[in-house]
Amino acid sequence: MAVLTPPPSAPSPPAGSGGREKPAGERGPQRAPARPGLALAGAALCVLAAVLLGFAANLTVVGHLQHARDQQVAYDELREQLAEGTAPVGPLDNDGGALALGAPVALLDIPALGVHEVVGEGTTSGVLMSGPGHRRDTALPGQPGTAVIMGRQWGYGSPFSRLDRLPDNATITLMTGQGKAEYRVTGSRRAGDELPTPSGGRNQGRLTLITATGAPYTPSGVLRVDAELTTPVQPSPPRERRAGWIGPAEEALNGDGGAWLAVFLWTQGLFLAALLAAWAHRVWGRWQTWICAVPVLAALGLAVSGAATRLLPNLL
């Protein structure tokens, strides 16, 4: 008689397994291997986000704060120079060299608009971030000839945002190293309008304020406000260069091409910081990485966008 042998019993499942062994596909998640492509994509997104946020901040809150700080520094410097009698009265400084870009040359007051700004030398986009700028190939305020001052319409303090509301016969005052010069507004003009009719003799002084026209942050043209000097004309030091010698970066609605190097260098630093943040996220942890990386990325994003803003129209 054959004896039936029972089959060998299956091994008991380990305790806590619910009575059955999990198939191979259900044995818990496996950690995905590192993918360089994902790290590069994450770094690129970080760079893009930092630059876009930096642009928004520079053209609004941060830009206005920078303008206020620069104006305070320039005001203290100009007030000291006026007290010591060393404020500029021509294209050269006390050492015989050309005035540096951004050097304070006058204090502008427009009571009808509530404007009280220090005017810097030069009209590049970088100079106009700190306040209105004096076009370097024109006379200084109070001297014979036409003094030209440019200012931004919207960004960085927007000192000339309401220039189109300045009424005729309004008073404009400028304090320079030669004293106070007062002007009376004679009118405004846009592209295609007739040039102002010269009044008086060849030693008369005039003033032209220039800003952009158009919707916010999208300049489409140029507004010019003309005024004539009502106080005595001050002597003008000789100028070695003729009118029109300035470069394209100081013309109305032009950007500063010299800012490309700064944009490139700051972008490199921002991209490297983003790559480091992506690597740290994998080996260190999410919250630890973001707590340390966000301030660095934000600062570098502001630096990149600040340099790139100099490439935009100077009257923006």
Residue pairs with C-beta under 8 A, 6 or more apart in sequence:
13 19
13 20
13 21
34 282
39 275
39 278
39 279
39 282
40 275
40 278
42 274
42 278
42 281
43 271
43 274
43 275
43 277
43 278
44 271
44 274
46 274
46 277
46 278
46 297
47 267
47 270
47 271
47 274
47 301
49 301
50 270
50 274
50 297
50 298
50 300
50 301
50 304
51 270
51 301
51 304
51 305
51 308
53 298
53 301
54 298
54 301
54 302
54 303
54 304
54 305
54 306
55 305
55 308
55 309
57 63
57 302
57 305
58 66
58 155
58 302
58 305
58 306
58 309
59 154
59 155
59 156
59 217
59 309
59 316
62 302
63 129
63 155
63 156
63 157
63 309
64 156
64 157
64 158
66 129
66 130
66 156
67 129
67 130
67 131
67 156
67 157
67 159
68 157
70 129
70 130
70 131
71 117
71 118
71 130
71 131
71 157
74 102
74 104
74 118
74 120
74 130
74 131
75 104
75 107
75 118
77 104
78 87
78 104
78 105
78 106
78 107
78 118
81 87
81 88
81 104
81 177
82 175
82 177
85 177
86 94
86 177
87 104
87 105
87 176
87 177
88 99
88 103
88 105
88 121
88 140
88 176
88 177
89 140
89 176
89 177
89 178
89 234
89 237
90 140
90 236
90 237
90 239
91 98
91 99
91 136
91 237
91 239
91 240
91 241
92 98
92 99
92 237
93 99
93 100
93 103
99 105
99 121
99 136
100 121
101 120
101 121
101 122
101 124
101 126
101 127
102 120
102 121
102 122
102 126
102 127
102 130
102 133
103 120
103 121
104 118
104 119
104 120
104 121
105 119
105 120
105 121
105 134
105 140
105 176
106 118
106 119
106 134
106 140
106 141
106 174
106 175
106 176
107 116
107 117
107 118
107 119
107 174
107 175
107 176
108 115
108 116
108 117
108 118
108 119
108 132
108 149
108 172
108 173
108 174
109 115
109 116
109 172
109 173
109 174
109 175
110 166
110 170
110 172
110 173
111 170
111 171
111 173
112 166
112 167
112 170
112 171
113 162
113 163
113 165
113 166
115 159
115 160
117 131
117 132
117 151
117 157
117 159
118 131
118 132
119 131
119 132
119 133
119 134
119 141
119 149
119 174
120 127
120 130
120 131
120 132
120 133
120 134
121 127
121 133
121 134
121 136
122 133
122 134
122 136
122 250
123 133
123 134
123 135
123 136
123 148
123 150
123 246
123 250
123 251
123 252
123 314
124 133
124 249
124 250
124 256
124 310
124 314
125 249
125 254
125 255
125 256
125 259
125 309
125 310
125 311
125 312
125 313
125 314
125 316
126 256
126 259
126 310
127 133
128 150
128 151
128 152
128 156
128 314
128 315
129 152
129 155
129 156
129 309
129 310
130 156
131 151
131 157
131 159
132 149
132 150
132 151
132 159
132 160
133 149
133 150
133 151
134 140
134 141
134 147
134 148
134 149
135 148
135 149
135 150
135 246
135 250
136 246
136 250
137 241
137 242
137 243
137 244
137 245
137 246
138 145
138 146
138 147
138 148
138 243
139 145
139 146
139 147
139 205
139 236
140 147
140 176
140 178
140 236
141 147
141 149
141 174
141 176
141 181
141 183
141 205
141 207
142 174
142 176
142 178
142 179
142 180
142 181
142 205
142 229
142 231
142 233
142 234
143 178
143 205
143 233
143 234
143 235
143 236
144 202
144 203
144 204
144 205
144 233
144 236
145 205
145 206
145 236
146 205
146 206
146 207
146 208
147 174
147 205
147 206
147 207
147 208
148 207
148 208
148 210
149 207
149 208
149 209
149 210
150 209
150 210
150 211
150 252
150 314
150 315
151 159
151 160
151 163
151 209
151 210
151 211
151 315
152 158
152 159
152 160
152 161
152 211
152 212
152 314
152 315
152 316
153 160
153 161
153 163
153 211
153 212
153 213
153 214
153 219
153 315
153 316
154 161
154 212
154 216
154 217
154 316
155 217
155 309
155 316
160 209
160 211
161 211
163 188
163 209
163 211
163 223
163 225
164 188
164 213
164 223
166 185
166 188
166 209
166 225
167 185
168 185
168 186
168 187
169 184
169 185
170 184
170 185
171 182
171 183
171 184
171 185
172 182
172 183
172 184
172 185
172 207
172 209
172 227
173 180
173 181
173 182
173 183
174 180
174 181
174 183
174 207
175 181
176 234
178 234
178 235
179 234
180 231
181 205
181 229
181 231
181 234
182 229
182 230
182 231
183 205
183 206
183 207
183 227
183 228
183 229
183 230
184 227
184 228
184 230
185 225
185 226
185 227
186 196
186 226
186 227
186 228
187 196
187 225
187 226
188 223
188 224
188 225
188 226
189 195
189 196
189 223
189 224
189 226
190 213
190 221
190 222
190 223
190 224
191 221
191 222
196 206
196 226
198 204
199 228
200 228
203 233
204 228
204 229
204 233
205 228
205 229
205 233
206 226
206 227
206 228
206 229
207 226
207 227
207 228
207 229
208 224
208 225
208 226
208 227
209 224
209 225
209 227
210 222
210 223
210 224
210 225
210 252
210 315
211 222
211 223
211 315
212 219
212 220
212 221
212 222
212 223
212 252
212 253
212 313
212 315
212 316
213 219
213 220
213 221
213 222
213 223
214 220
214 221
217 316
219 253
219 313
219 315
219 316
222 252
222 253
222 315
248 254
248 257
249 255
249 256
249 257
249 258
249 314
250 314
252 314
252 315
253 313
253 314
253 315
254 313
254 314
255 310
255 311
255 312
255 313
255 314
256 310
256 311
256 314
257 311
258 310
259 307
259 308
259 310
259 311
260 311
262 307
262 310
263 304
263 307
263 308
263 311
266 300
266 303
266 304
266 307
267 304
269 300
269 303
270 297
270 300
270 301
270 303
270 304
273 293
273 296
273 297
273 300
274 297
276 293
277 289
277 290
277 293
277 296
277 297
280 288
280 289
280 292
280 293
281 289
281 290
